[in-house]
Amino acid sequence: MTKQRKKRALAPDYVSTKQLTFEGFETPFAKSLNPKNRWVVLAKLIPWDEICNLYRKHVGISTTGRPPINPRIVIGSVIIKHICNLDDRETVEQIAEKIYSTCSD
């Protein structure tokens, strides 16, 4: 008797920041972001498509195990970690606690 391999659910794929959007269909989270916040300003300056493509090229996508995390989340977390000079655990705490990280400038 051969053991059947379970298929995992497909993870949401990376969505380009250049993707067209429809007014009135924004998420509540996106509507509440302050456009003058330093993280929002920085996010608009980063070439996400190019960086995410490089990330996926070098990390790859596994067909087994846990579904991958969106590259933008991984890269954004690393940026926050280094700008705020945080260790890994504190980075996770800062991101989990609030929308805007509060590291000192």
C-alpha positions in Angstrom: 0.0 0.0 0.0 1.5 3.3 -1.0 1.1 6.2 1.3 -0.6 9.2 -0.3 1.1 12.5 0.1 -1.0 15.3 1.4 -1.1 18.4 -0.8 -0.8 21.7 1.0 -3.0 24.7 0.3 -1.5 27.2 -2.1 -0.1 30.2 -0.3 -1.2 33.6 -1.6 1.3 34.7 -4.2 3.1 38.1 -4.0 1.0 40.9 -5.4 2.8 43.6 -7.2 2.6 47.2 -5.8 1.8 48.2 -9.4 -1.4 46.1 -9.4 -4.4 48.2 -10.3 -6.8 49.0 -7.5 -10.4 50.0 -7.4 -11.6 52.8 -5.3 -14.0 51.7 -2.6 -12.4 48.2 -2.3 -9.6 49.2 0.0 -9.1 47.2 3.2 -9.8 49.0 6.5 -6.1 48.6 7.4 -5.0 50.4 4.2 -7.5 53.3 4.8 -6.2 53.9 8.3 -2.5 54.3 7.4 -1.1 57.9 7.8 0.5 58.7 4.4 3.1 60.9 6.2 4.3 58.1 8.5 7.9 57.3 7.9 7.3 53.6 7.3 4.6 54.4 4.7 6.9 57.0 3.0 9.7 54.4 3.0 7.5 51.7 1.6 6.6 53.9 -1.3 10.3 54.4 -2.1 11.3 50.8 -2.1 11.3 49.0 -5.5 9.3 46.0 -4.1 8.8 44.1 -7.4 12.6 43.9 -8.1 13.5 43.1 -4.5 10.8 40.4 -4.1 11.8 38.8 -7.4 15.4 38.6 -6.3 14.4 37.2 -2.9 12.2 34.5 -4.5 15.0 33.7 -7.0 17.6 33.1 -4.3 15.3 31.6 -1.6 13.1 29.5 -3.9 9.7 28.1 -3.2 9.3 24.7 -1.6 6.6 22.3 -2.5 6.6 20.7 1.0 6.4 22.0 4.5 4.9 25.3 5.7 3.7 27.7 3.0 6.1 30.6 2.4 5.7 34.1 4.0 5.1 36.9 1.6 8.5 38.3 0.6 7.4 41.8 1.3 6.8 40.9 4.9 10.2 39.2 5.3 12.1 42.1 3.6 10.1 44.8 5.5 10.8 43.0 8.8 14.6 43.0 8.0 14.5 46.7 7.1 12.7 47.5 10.4 15.1 45.4 12.4 18.2 47.2 11.0 16.8 50.7 11.0 15.7 50.4 14.6 18.8 48.3 15.6 16.6 45.6 17.1 17.3 41.9 17.8 15.0 39.3 16.1 12.7 38.8 19.1 12.2 42.6 19.6 11.5 43.0 15.9 8.7 40.5 16.1 7.4 42.2 19.2 7.4 45.7 17.6 5.6 44.5 14.5 3.1 42.4 16.4 2.2 45.2 18.9 1.3 48.0 16.6 0.9 49.2 13.0 3.8 51.6 13.3 7.0 50.5 14.9 8.2 53.0 17.5 12.0 52.7 17.5 13.8 55.8 18.4 15.3 57.8 15.6 
